[in-house]
Amino acid sequence: METADLIKKVRKIEIKTRGLSSNIFAGEYHSAFKGRGMAFSEVREYQLGDDIRSIDWNVTARFNTPFVKIFHEERELTVMLLIDISGSRIFGTTDKLKKDLVTELAAVLSFSAGINNDKIGVLFFSDRIEKFIPPKKGRTHILRIIRELIEFKPQSNQTDISEALRYFTNSMKKRCTAFILSDFMDIDETQTVRFEDALKIAARKHDVVALRVYDHRETELIKVGIIEMQDAETGQVSWVDTSRSSVRRQYGEWWRTMSERLNYTLMRCRVDNVSINTGEDYVKPLIRLFKQRI
């Protein structure tokens, strides 16, 4: 991509997502993702309605009038985005590819973190660690993340979420908030979720949230006759007769079972999650996710 085109695209995403972060998400994000606790700030004279449990008895005795302790939230968080850049992200049948949706979601979360003075970092992964950007603050840093989201070319097209989670758990020593942005198509032939153990370990140490992106055409096969289908991750080509109701039914059952297994795994690991379709406005699902955490 030419530099001028890249800058134009980054600017377009910034204008849209920064506005959403400022006007819609900043308050919800602040409420949904708490700081590390409360820290002592100052004392002031007792006022009617103050909780008597907050009275500072030492200061009260010294001045012979009641004083209360004031605390503030230790706000600063470290936020990590674990972004799946495997081959299956290059799919979409409406006005957006899954890749485009992930880019906008990551930008919204980055600007929301920035507005709340939180650090933001990114881990790009396929079936290997493709790139790690350490957490930092600032608009320049966020714009770098958006540029990487637009133009980064992975070395591999395949997926291994376990590898990403292991690297993340080993790299981030202090507790942080992590968003996994993926279609989560990392399930084996027996429909076993391959990354459950790694997710369990990561979720014990960190606050992990899953954002699942998908396209509505992935949920079912439509009747269009015999079509050529290629696996975006392995390159394997198959011919599928979509005119057969048994084929369409089998595929639909596979999708439903996979989704159920994934949702069950996320629930078992106590990971908050939301699924977002490329053809829908992501504002409502994100706000729903934030509100369920408050």
N, C-alpha and C positions, 0 to 999 in steps of 0.2 A: 504494500500500500504506500502511495506517495505521501511524503511528510505533510503536505498541505491538506490532503484528504483525511489523514489521520487526525490532525489538529481539529479539523472541522467536525469530525465525528465525535471526538472527545468532548469538544465544546457543546455539541448538541446534547449529549448524554448528561453532561454537567448541568446544563440549564434545566433539563427536565427533572433529574433526580435530586439535585440540590434544592430545588423549589419544593418538591414533595417532602424532603427531609425536614426542611425549615417549617413548612406550613402544616404538615399532617403528622409526620412520624416522630419528630423530636421528643415531644412530651410523652407519647406512648412508649417509645424506646426507653426513655429515662425511667419511667415507672416499671417497665417490664424487666429491665436488667439492672439489678441493684449493685451498689458499691460494696466494699468489703465490710461495712459496719458503720458504727457511729463513733465519732471522735469528739473529745471535749473541745469547746470553742471559747466560752467565757462564762462569767456569772453576771446576773443582773438582779435587781430588787424583785421580790415576789410580787406578782400581780394577781388579782382576783381571777380564779379559774385555773391557775397553774397547778400542776400535779404536785402534791406535797412530797411525793417520793423523790422529786428532783431537788429538794432543798439541800443546799450546801451548809451543813451544820457548823463547820469550822468558821466560815466567813460570817454566818449569821451570829455566832457567839462573839466574834471580834467586833462587829458593828452594831450589835444589839438590835438588829432588825433583820427580817428574813430575806435571804438571797437564794436564788435557784441556779442550778447549772444548766447551761445551754450547750447542746450538742449539734453537730452538723454531720451529714452523710459523707463518709470517705468515698467520693464519687468515682475517682479515676479507675477505669476498667482497662484491661487489655482484651481486645477483640481480635479473633483470628477467623479468616474466611478460608475454609478448605474447599477448593473449587475443582470439580471434576472436568478435565478437558480432554476426555477420551473421544473416540470417533462418533459415538452415539449422540453427542450434543449437536452435530450438524444435521439436524432433522427438524422439520416444521412444515405445516401445510396451510398455515394462515399467514398473517403478515409478519410473523416472528419465527426464527429458529430457536431451539432450546438454548443455544449459545447466546442469542441476543437477550433472552429473558434473564439468563444468569448474569449477564453483564449489567443489566439495569438493576437487578436485585442487589448485586454486590455494590454497585455505586450508591444506591439508597442507604444501605447499611453502613457504608464507609462515611458518607456525609452525616448520617445520624450520629455515628460515633464521634465524628469531628465536632459537631455542634455541642455535644456533651463532654467535650475535652477528654475523650478516651483515645487510647492508642489503637491503631488498626494495622494488622499484618495479613499476609496472604500466603497460602500454600497451594500451588498448582500441582495436580497429580493426574496420572493416568494409571498404568500398572506399576509406575515408579514415581519418585519425587521429581517433578519436572523443574520446579523453581520455588524457592522460599524467599519471601520478602519480609524481613523482620518488622515487628510492630513499631510504628512511629506516629507522630501527630502532624497535622498541618495539611493545607490545601494542596501544596505541591506534591506531597506524598500520595494523597488520594488520587490526584490526576495521573500520577505514575501508575497506580494500580489500574485505573481505567484504561490507560494506554496498553498495558500488558494484557488486560482482558480482551481487548480488540485485536491485537496483532500477534500475540504469542502463538508459536507453532510448536506443538508437542512432538517429542521423539517417538512416542508410541500412541496407537489408537485404542489400546485395550484398557481395562479398568481393574484396579485392585484397591478398594477402599480400606482394607485392613492395613496395607502398607502405609497409606496416608495417615491413618489414625495412630499407628505405632510411632511413626516419625514425629507427629504432633505431640503425642504423650511424652516422648523422650526429650523433645526440644524445649517444651514450655514447662519450666520448673514450678512457676507460681500458677495458682488457679486463674483461669481466664474464661471468657465466653467464646465459644466456637460455633460458627454456622457452617454446616456441610451443605454445599449447593451441588446437587447431583440429580440424575434421573434414577439412581440407585439400582441400575440394572447389573447388579453384581451377585447373581444368584445362580447356583450350579444346576446341572441337568435334573437333579432330584428336587429342585426348588428349595434348596437349603440356602439360607442367607449366610454368605461366606464371611461376612465381617462382624458377626454378632459378638464374638469373644473380644475383639479389639475395641468395639464400641462400648462394651460393658466396662472395660478398664478405663477408657478415656472419660466416660460419663461419671465414674466414681471420683475422678480427680478434678474434672472441669464441668462447667455448665455447657452442655452440648445441645444444639438445636438443629433439626434437619429441615431443609427446604427442598422438597422434591419437585422437580420440573418435569412436565410431560406434555405430549401433544395428543389431542383427542383422537387422531388417526392411529395412534399406538394402541388404543383400547379395544379396537375391533377391526376386523377385515370387512371391507365392503365388496359387494358382488360386481366385479369388473372383468371376470373371465380369468384366463391364465396370464399371470404376470411374473416378471423376473424380480426377485428380491435379493438384496445384498446385505450381509451383516456388516455394519459400518466399522466394527471393531476387528473382526477377523478377516474380512474381505470375502468370506464364503458366499457363493451365489447359489440360489435355489429358485426353481420354478414352482409356483403355487397356483393351484386351480381354485380361485376364490368363488367360482360358480357353485361349488359343492358346499351344501349347507353343513355337512359334517366337519369340513375344514374350518369354516367360519366359526362354528360352535366350539371346536377344539381350541382355536386361538383365543376366543373370548374367555373360555374357562381358564386357560393358561394365564391370561392377564389378571383375572380376578383372584386366582390363587396366589400369584406372585405378590399382588398388592396386599392381600390379607396377611401373608407371611411377613412382609415388610412392616406393616402396621403393628403386627403382634410383636415383632422383634423390637421396634422402637418403644413400644409400651413397656416391654419387659426390662429394657435398659433405662427406662424413665427419661426418655429423650422427647422433649416437646417437638412437634412437627406440623408441617402444613404442606399440602400438595397444590401446585399452581400450574394451570394449563396455559400453554403459549397463546391461546386465543382469548384469554380473559384478562381483565384489569387486575393487576396484582395488589392494588391498594387494599381492597377489602380483606383478602386472605391474610395479608401481613398484619393488618390492624387486629383481625380476629386472633392471630397467634399472640400478638403482644398483650391483648386484653386477657387472654386465658392464663397468663403468667402473673397478673397483678393480684 
